[in-house]
Amino acid sequence: MVTLTAVILKEENMYVATCSEVGTVSQGTTIEEALANLKEATELYLEEFPLENKKHPILATFEVAKTVPA
């Protein structure tokens, strides 16, 4: 069993999930569906391209100034 990281973003009426270690992407109408679809896509990907060096990403947040369009 391998633990991987998912980043999930809301885009209009869908959630888009990305696995940062592998680069797989999937989507769903709920967070749970997007995550389940990402898990399936990642498992299929890893069958063809096994994970050699598992490195966890460093997750950080930061702020930028909000600009107002002219």
C-alpha positions in Angstrom: 0.0 0.0 0.0 1.3 3.5 -0.9 0.1 6.8 0.4 -0.1 9.6 -2.2 -1.3 13.2 -2.2 -4.4 14.6 -3.9 -5.0 18.3 -4.6 -8.7 19.0 -5.3 -10.0 22.2 -6.8 -13.6 23.3 -7.5 -14.1 24.4 -11.1 -17.6 25.5 -11.9 -19.8 22.4 -11.3 -17.0 19.8 -11.1 -14.2 19.0 -8.7 -10.8 18.3 -10.3 -8.4 16.1 -8.4 -4.6 15.8 -9.2 -2.1 13.4 -7.7 1.1 15.5 -7.4 3.5 12.6 -7.1 2.3 10.8 -10.3 0.7 13.6 -12.3 -2.7 11.8 -12.8 -5.8 13.9 -13.0 -9.5 13.1 -12.7 -12.8 14.8 -11.9 -16.2 14.3 -10.3 -19.4 16.1 -9.3 -18.4 15.6 -5.6 -15.1 15.6 -3.8 -15.6 11.9 -3.0 -16.3 11.0 -6.6 -13.3 13.1 -7.8 -11.1 11.3 -5.3 -12.4 7.8 -6.2 -11.9 8.5 -9.9 -8.4 9.8 -9.2 -7.6 6.6 -7.2 -8.8 4.5 -10.1 -6.9 6.5 -12.7 -3.7 6.4 -10.6 -3.9 2.6 -10.0 -4.3 2.1 -13.7 -1.3 4.4 -14.4 0.9 2.7 -11.9 0.1 -0.7 -13.4 1.9 0.5 -16.6 4.4 2.9 -14.9 5.4 1.6 -11.4 6.4 4.2 -8.9 10.1 4.1 -8.4 11.0 6.7 -5.9 8.1 7.8 -3.7 8.7 11.4 -2.6 6.1 13.3 -0.8 5.6 16.9 -2.0 6.0 19.8 0.4 2.6 21.5 0.6 2.5 25.2 1.5 0.2 28.1 1.2 1.1 31.7 0.5 -0.7 35.0 -0.1 -0.4 37.4 -3.0 -1.9 40.9 -3.3 -5.3 40.9 -5.0 -5.3 43.2 -8.0 -8.4 45.0 -9.3 -8.8 45.1 -13.1 -8.5 48.6 -14.6 
